[in-house]
Amino acid sequence: MSKSSLKQTLKDLDTKKISIRELNQDYLKRIKENENLNVFIHFSEENVLKQIDNLEKDNSAKKLKGIPIAIKDLFCTKSMPTTAASKILENFNPTYESFVTQKLLDEGSIFVGKTNLDEFAMGSATNTSFFGNTINPLSQENEPLAPGGSSGGSAAAVAADLCLGATGTDTGGSIRQPASFCGVVGIKPTYGLCSRWGIAAFASSLDQAGIFSHNVEDASILLQSIAGFDQRDSTSAKIDIPNYFENLDDDLNGKTVGIPKEYSIDGTPMEISQIWEDAIKVLEKKGVKIKNISLPHTKYALPTYYIIAPAEASSNLARYDGVKYGFRSDEIDSLDEMYENTRAQGFGREVKRRILIGTYVLSAGYYDAYYLKAQKVRKLIADDFNKAFKECDFIVTPTAPSAAFPLNEKQNDPIKMYLNDVFTVPASLAGLPGISIPFGKDQNNLPLGIQILGKHFDEQQVFNAAVSLERSYE
Amino acid sequence: MKIDKNTINKIARLSRIKLDDKESEDYIKDLNSILDWVEQLNEVNTENVEPLSNISSSILPKREDVSNDTNSSEEILENAPDKLEGFFAVPKVVE
């Protein structure tokens, strides 16, 4: 199945080879044919047709006019409910639009639906959603595979060609890992590039919006559209956003790539070490200097993350109390009972687990031993990258320690599940931009991903390296 | 074992999440295994290391000091599970 790219579709719309209506009807048809994948939490054909009607009446030129985009159901949207895949927000209809989705609407894109995710973005398989699992479109008939997570619905939507691009959020790998599992491109930009305003918060010092697409060029077009300063997010960066697409340059001659030795981890499947070596060889042929670097605190990134992220989550999720919006329990004999029953019935198991651990590490007597300690180790991890980037222009690693695994395989042991993020979490802690591109297959013909990391706000270098690797692989 | 029955009850209470006995048992097990695992951070010497709480390299920009009335009580109340005369309504607090 050959999928049209965003770049080509924009041309076809421009030359009237295809109309906005024809284009979107094609996507609507595929969405309906693929309902079994459970990609969307919210999909309404009527809503999409209404958007088409409105755009047809609109004569202004818009950069993404008529382009079908899927939105992770963590972004507040006025035109569709927003659930964060949680029962506690089952009936929540935002009265405002998130910064990122507003930008996409301003450019004229069409929202095909809200995609499934792990509840409040907490998970690596899109299997903690209140609305059921999403199935990886690359699954064989008899063995359904996980799409990765937490943005598994968005990754699957692109992989099944149900849209030309999708939004995601990445806290510890939630864009890059599902992109790898579903064989699509996924970019998490630098912390602060895209405003977090209107995104249901998980761990605010780590959360960042990003993009899924069929290829690197498309990702560069879409990322530019959602980036930008916003005074409603105090960590939003006031910088000029380059035209990533226009500036794409696959000539890497004279650049230096860093290869961190700490990312060779015992137990990593041979195939993954192999695609990593293949990528390095390709870069070498392109005149890139290979530099072995050391990020000595890498092994502490996961435990650091699994203190900081739940701590911030326990604080952020305190707002769901059954008073202002969302679900309220029926068992409400007193105010405290109302809180406790609402949260007990409204949150799923993984979310509760993280709230409990987060509350514990922030509680009196334990704050210094856990939370403060983790913040100090986080500083050392960020410093490792700062030092490394003095010697190289970008870093290349595998994206995930495995290809897509069967649904529910890793559900019982939380630590085993957390290990999925081993290659993605360090860059999240350091706030660095990272992209995952499909690069090679495993023995079952499932896609594997290569991750490229760059310096703060050097998305251009990340895109350049990615497009260069992508073009050599095609 | 760091987390016992009393501790889990205390954390659950602080988190305002009601747990039944089976759940408490499960979470005691989960939380202890996670806390044992994060214990490895103690291997790292963090003496004289500043804690990193904000990774953003951007400088907080100033804005004009002008009033900006974007709040509307009607919109804010739109999703409330229970409301009364322009306010959120909750179970009776004072006896």
Boltz contact constraints between the chains, C-beta under 6 A:
constraints:
  - contact:
      token1: [A, 92]
      token2: [B, 79]
      max_distance: 6.0
  - contact:
      token1: [A, 95]
      token2: [B, 75]
      max_distance: 6.0
  - contact:
      token1: [A, 95]
      token2: [B, 78]
      max_distance: 6.0
  - contact:
      token1: [A, 191]
      token2: [B, 55]
      max_distance: 6.0
  - contact:
      token1: [A, 191]
      token2: [B, 56]
      max_distance: 6.0
  - contact:
      token1: [A, 192]
      token2: [B, 56]
      max_distance: 6.0
  - contact:
      token1: [A, 192]
      token2: [B, 58]
      max_distance: 6.0
  - contact:
      token1: [A, 231]
      token2: [B, 63]
      max_distance: 6.0
  - contact:
      token1: [A, 235]
      token2: [B, 56]
      max_distance: 6.0
  - contact:
      token1: [A, 237]
      token2: [B, 58]
      max_distance: 6.0
  - contact:
      token1: [A, 238]
      token2: [B, 61]
      max_distance: 6.0
  - contact:
      token1: [A, 300]
      token2: [B, 41]
      max_distance: 6.0
  - contact:
      token1: [A, 300]
      token2: [B, 44]
      max_distance: 6.0
  - contact:
      token1: [A, 303]
      token2: [B, 38]
      max_distance: 6.0
  - contact:
      token1: [A, 303]
      token2: [B, 40]
      max_distance: 6.0
  - contact:
      token1: [A, 303]
      token2: [B, 41]
      max_distance: 6.0
  - contact:
      token1: [A, 307]
      token2: [B, 38]
      max_distance: 6.0
  - contact:
      token1: [A, 323]
      token2: [B, 88]
      max_distance: 6.0
  - contact:
      token1: [A, 323]
      token2: [B, 90]
      max_distance: 6.0
  - contact:
      token1: [A, 325]
      token2: [B, 79]
      max_distance: 6.0
  - contact:
      token1: [A, 328]
      token2: [B, 81]
      max_distance: 6.0
  - contact:
      token1: [A, 332]
      token2: [B, 91]
      max_distance: 6.0
  - contact:
      token1: [A, 334]
      token2: [B, 91]
      max_distance: 6.0
  - contact:
      token1: [A, 335]
      token2: [B, 90]
      max_distance: 6.0
  - contact:
      token1: [A, 335]
      token2: [B, 91]
      max_distance: 6.0
  - contact:
      token1: [A, 335]
      token2: [B, 93]
      max_distance: 6.0
  - contact:
      token1: [A, 338]
      token2: [B, 91]
      max_distance: 6.0
  - contact:
      token1: [A, 339]
      token2: [B, 16]
      max_distance: 6.0
  - contact:
      token1: [A, 340]
      token2: [B, 16]
      max_distance: 6.0
  - contact:
      token1: [A, 340]
      token2: [B, 18]
      max_distance: 6.0
  - contact:
      token1: [A, 341]
      token2: [B, 18]
      max_distance: 6.0
  - contact:
      token1: [A, 343]
      token2: [B, 16]
      max_distance: 6.0
  - contact:
      token1: [A, 343]
      token2: [B, 17]
      max_distance: 6.0
  - contact:
      token1: [A, 344]
      token2: [B, 17]
      max_distance: 6.0
  - contact:
      token1: [A, 344]
      token2: [B, 18]
      max_distance: 6.0
  - contact:
      token1: [A, 352]
      token2: [B, 17]
      max_distance: 6.0
  - contact:
      token1: [A, 353]
      token2: [B, 30]
      max_distance: 6.0
  - contact:
      token1: [A, 355]
      token2: [B, 15]
      max_distance: 6.0
  - contact:
      token1: [A, 356]
      token2: [B, 11]
      max_distance: 6.0
  - contact:
      token1: [A, 356]
      token2: [B, 15]
      max_distance: 6.0
  - contact:
      token1: [A, 356]
      token2: [B, 27]
      max_distance: 6.0
  - contact:
      token1: [A, 357]
      token2: [B, 31]
      max_distance: 6.0
  - contact:
      token1: [A, 357]
      token2: [B, 34]
      max_distance: 6.0
  - contact:
      token1: [A, 359]
      token2: [B, 11]
      max_distance: 6.0
  - contact:
      token1: [A, 359]
      token2: [B, 14]
      max_distance: 6.0
  - contact:
      token1: [A, 359]
      token2: [B, 15]
      max_distance: 6.0
  - contact:
      token1: [A, 360]
      token2: [B, 11]
      max_distance: 6.0
  - contact:
      token1: [A, 372]
      token2: [B, 51]
      max_distance: 6.0
  - contact:
      token1: [A, 373]
      token2: [B, 41]
      max_distance: 6.0
  - contact:
      token1: [A, 375]
      token2: [B, 51]
      max_distance: 6.0
  - contact:
      token1: [A, 375]
      token2: [B, 52]
      max_distance: 6.0
  - contact:
      token1: [A, 375]
      token2: [B, 53]
      max_distance: 6.0
  - contact:
      token1: [A, 376]
      token2: [B, 46]
      max_distance: 6.0
  - contact:
      token1: [A, 376]
      token2: [B, 49]
      max_distance: 6.0
  - contact:
      token1: [A, 376]
      token2: [B, 51]
      max_distance: 6.0
  - contact:
      token1: [A, 377]
      token2: [B, 41]
      max_distance: 6.0
  - contact:
      token1: [A, 377]
      token2: [B, 44]
      max_distance: 6.0
  - contact:
      token1: [A, 378]
      token2: [B, 52]
      max_distance: 6.0
  - contact:
      token1: [A, 379]
      token2: [B, 49]
      max_distance: 6.0
  - contact:
      token1: [A, 379]
      token2: [B, 50]
      max_distance: 6.0
  - contact:
      token1: [A, 379]
      token2: [B, 52]
      max_distance: 6.0
  - contact:
      token1: [A, 382]
      token2: [B, 52]
      max_distance: 6.0
  - contact:
      token1: [A, 414]
      token2: [B, 30]
      max_distance: 6.0
  - contact:
      token1: [A, 415]
      token2: [B, 37]
      max_distance: 6.0
  - contact:
      token1: [A, 431]
      token2: [B, 55]
      max_distance: 6.0
  - contact:
      token1: [A, 456]
      token2: [B, 57]
      max_distance: 6.0
